Structures are given as structure tokens and as C-alpha cells.
Amino acid sequence: MKASELQLAKNPDLIASVAAIKRAAQQARQTAIQTNTAIVVIKDGVLCRISAEELKKQAMT
């Protein structure tokens, strides 16, 4: 399901899941910065490693 489809869901837990996933992703980024570790994400179907340094740069913008 796409995020736009989730907003139309009848189940309130399903609707709230989008916000929960975004909070979890932000927490993972913060933890990676604090521990100076990279995170791995899927971008356009490709695994990408994002260093803590890059995450710090992204956080500043």
C-alpha cells in the first residue's frame, strides 16, 4: 500500500502506521548520528548506505 492509500484506510491503526514509521525512521537516524554508524535504506529499489556524517549534513538542512 502507498502512503496515500493508507490515509483512506478504514482501520485507524493502519492510518497511524504511516506516522509511526516516520517516527521510527527519524529515531534510527538520530541513533546512527549518536553512535557514529551508518544506516541502510532502500532508495528507488537500490540499497544505499548513508554514513553518520551524511546524516548530520541532512539534519542541518
Secondary structure as GFF3:
##gff-version 3
##sequence-region A 1 61
A	DSSP	alpha_helix	3	6	.	.	.	ID=ss1
A	DSSP	alpha_helix	12	35	.	.	.	ID=ss2
A	DSSP	beta_strand	39	43	.	.	.	ID=ss3
A	DSSP	beta_strand	46	50	.	.	.	ID=ss4
A	DSSP	alpha_helix	52	60	.	.	.	ID=ss5
###
